Amino acid sequence: MSRLHSRYELLLEWIVILLMVMLSVEVTAGVFFRTIGLSLSWYDEVASIMLAWLTFYGSALASLKRAHIGFPGLVRALQPGWRIGFVLLAQALVIGFFALLGWMGYSILEVLETDHLVSLPWVTIAWTQSVIPASAVLIIIAEAINIPQMVREARGLAPSQASDLAEMTH
């Protein structure tokens, strides 16, 4: 499972890095062209979409690293017999939420297929919003990959792998 975790983390890191580079290039180009008096009509709209994509795909990476806000202290405070059930219930709720988000995000794409960006009329809103179901699937995979480690931690067989951010929020 560790190899799967490492490879999936590398994939998500590359997606996030690529989006960051693309956003940086796009913003730099927008500023450059605005400075020389040739503003790009599509700059603002594309930058906001790319930032949203970066946020959603970055959330999948944060889920895999368990860097979202969490309550690991709550699990440790429970009686040992309750910990595994609590962890599994929490993971089921998280995965259920993202399954619902992904399903609803996918179902709305057909409605959005007829809408287009204002500045780039050949780009559909459905394509820009496809990040919602795609990232929901990536987050579900990340959460599923983390379940065995979380169960080991709940049993007390492994030290917590939750990030410092998650640890500091309780």
C-alpha positions as CSV (number, residue, x, y, z in Angstrom):
1,M,0.0,0.0,0.0
2,S,2.9,2.3,0.7
3,R,4.0,2.0,-3.0
4,L,0.5,2.9,-4.2
5,H,0.5,5.8,-1.8
6,S,3.8,7.1,-3.0
7,R,2.9,6.8,-6.7
8,Y,-0.4,8.4,-6.2
9,E,1.2,11.2,-4.3
10,L,3.7,11.8,-7.1
11,L,0.9,11.9,-9.7
12,L,-1.1,14.5,-7.7
13,E,2.0,16.5,-7.0
14,W,2.8,16.7,-10.7
15,I,-0.8,17.7,-11.5
16,V,-0.6,20.5,-8.9
17,I,2.9,21.6,-10.0
18,L,1.7,21.7,-13.6
19,L,-1.3,23.8,-12.7
20,M,0.8,26.2,-10.6
21,V,3.3,26.7,-13.5
22,M,0.5,27.2,-16.0
23,L,-1.2,29.7,-13.7
24,S,2.0,31.5,-13.1
25,V,2.8,31.8,-16.8
26,E,-0.8,32.9,-17.6
27,V,-0.8,35.6,-14.9
28,T,2.7,36.8,-15.9
29,A,1.6,37.0,-19.6
30,G,-1.5,38.8,-18.6
31,V,0.5,41.4,-16.6
32,F,3.0,41.8,-19.4
33,F,0.4,42.3,-22.1
34,R,-1.5,44.7,-19.9
35,T,1.7,46.7,-19.2
36,I,2.4,47.1,-22.9
37,G,-1.2,48.2,-23.6
38,L,-2.4,45.0,-25.2
39,S,-4.6,43.5,-22.5
40,L,-5.7,39.9,-23.1
41,S,-9.5,39.7,-23.0
42,W,-9.4,36.2,-21.6
43,Y,-6.8,36.7,-18.9
44,D,-9.0,37.2,-15.8
45,E,-11.5,34.5,-16.7
46,V,-8.9,31.9,-17.3
47,A,-6.9,32.8,-14.3
48,S,-9.9,32.4,-12.0
49,I,-10.7,29.0,-13.5
50,M,-7.1,27.8,-13.2
51,L,-7.1,28.9,-9.5
52,A,-10.2,26.9,-8.9
53,W,-8.7,23.9,-10.6
54,L,-5.5,24.3,-8.5
55,T,-7.7,24.4,-5.4
56,F,-9.7,21.3,-6.2
57,Y,-6.7,19.2,-7.3
58,G,-4.6,20.5,-4.4
59,S,-7.4,19.3,-2.1
60,A,-6.9,15.8,-3.4
61,L,-3.2,16.0,-2.6
62,A,-4.0,17.4,0.8
63,S,-6.5,14.6,1.4
64,L,-3.8,12.0,0.5
65,K,-1.3,13.7,2.9
66,R,-4.1,14.0,5.5
67,A,-3.4,17.7,5.7
68,H,-7.0,18.8,5.9
69,I,-8.5,19.9,9.2
70,G,-9.0,16.9,11.3
71,F,-9.5,15.8,14.9
72,P,-6.9,13.1,15.6
73,G,-7.0,13.9,19.3
74,L,-10.7,13.0,19.3
75,V,-9.9,9.5,18.1
76,R,-7.1,9.1,20.6
77,A,-9.4,10.3,23.4
78,L,-11.9,7.5,22.6
79,Q,-11.8,4.1,24.3
80,P,-9.8,1.7,22.2
81,G,-12.9,-0.4,21.3
82,W,-14.6,2.7,19.8
83,R,-11.7,4.0,17.8
84,I,-11.8,1.8,14.7
85,G,-15.6,2.1,14.4
86,F,-15.3,5.9,14.7
87,V,-12.5,6.1,12.1
88,L,-14.4,3.9,9.7
89,L,-17.6,5.9,10.2
90,A,-15.8,9.2,9.6
91,Q,-14.2,7.8,6.5
92,A,-17.5,6.5,5.2
93,L,-19.1,9.9,5.7
94,V,-16.2,11.7,4.0
95,I,-16.2,9.3,1.0
96,G,-20.0,9.5,0.9
97,F,-19.9,13.3,0.8
98,F,-17.4,13.3,-2.1
99,A,-19.3,10.6,-3.9
100,L,-22.4,12.7,-3.7
101,L,-20.4,15.8,-4.8
102,G,-18.9,14.0,-7.7
103,W,-22.2,12.6,-8.8
104,M,-24.0,15.9,-8.6
105,G,-21.0,17.7,-10.2
106,Y,-21.1,15.1,-13.1
107,S,-24.9,15.4,-13.5
108,I,-24.8,19.2,-13.9
109,L,-22.2,19.0,-16.7
110,E,-24.9,18.2,-19.2
111,V,-26.8,21.3,-18.3
112,L,-23.7,23.4,-18.5
113,E,-22.7,22.0,-22.0
114,T,-24.7,24.9,-23.7
115,D,-23.0,27.6,-21.7
116,H,-19.6,29.1,-22.8
117,L,-17.0,31.4,-21.4
118,V,-17.6,35.0,-22.1
119,S,-14.0,35.7,-23.3
120,L,-13.4,32.3,-25.0
121,P,-16.8,31.3,-26.5
122,W,-15.4,28.0,-27.9
123,V,-14.8,26.8,-24.3
124,T,-17.8,25.3,-22.5
125,I,-18.6,25.9,-18.9
126,A,-19.0,22.1,-18.6
127,W,-15.4,21.6,-19.4
128,T,-14.3,24.2,-16.8
129,Q,-16.6,22.7,-14.2
130,S,-15.4,19.1,-14.9
131,V,-12.9,19.7,-12.1
132,I,-15.6,19.0,-9.5
133,P,-16.4,15.3,-10.4
134,A,-12.8,14.7,-11.4
135,S,-11.4,16.0,-8.1
136,A,-14.1,14.2,-6.1
137,V,-12.9,10.9,-7.6
138,L,-9.3,11.7,-6.8
139,I,-10.2,12.6,-3.2
140,I,-12.2,9.4,-2.8
141,I,-9.2,7.4,-4.0
142,A,-6.9,9.4,-1.6
143,E,-9.2,8.7,1.4
144,A,-9.5,5.0,0.5
145,I,-5.7,4.7,0.3
146,N,-5.4,6.3,3.8
147,I,-7.9,3.9,5.5
148,P,-5.4,1.1,6.4
149,Q,-3.0,3.5,8.0
150,M,-5.8,5.2,9.9
151,V,-7.0,1.8,11.2
152,R,-3.5,0.9,12.3
153,E,-3.3,4.3,14.1
154,A,-6.7,3.7,15.8
155,R,-5.5,0.3,17.0
156,G,-2.4,2.0,18.4
157,L,-0.1,0.0,16.1
158,A,1.3,3.0,14.3
159,P,2.1,6.6,15.1
160,S,-0.2,9.2,13.7
161,Q,0.6,10.2,10.1
162,A,-1.8,13.2,10.2
163,S,-0.1,16.4,9.2
164,D,1.0,19.0,11.6
165,L,-1.8,21.3,10.3
166,A,-4.4,18.7,11.2
167,E,-2.8,18.2,14.6
168,M,-2.7,21.9,15.4
169,T,-6.4,22.5,14.6
170,H,-7.8,20.7,17.7
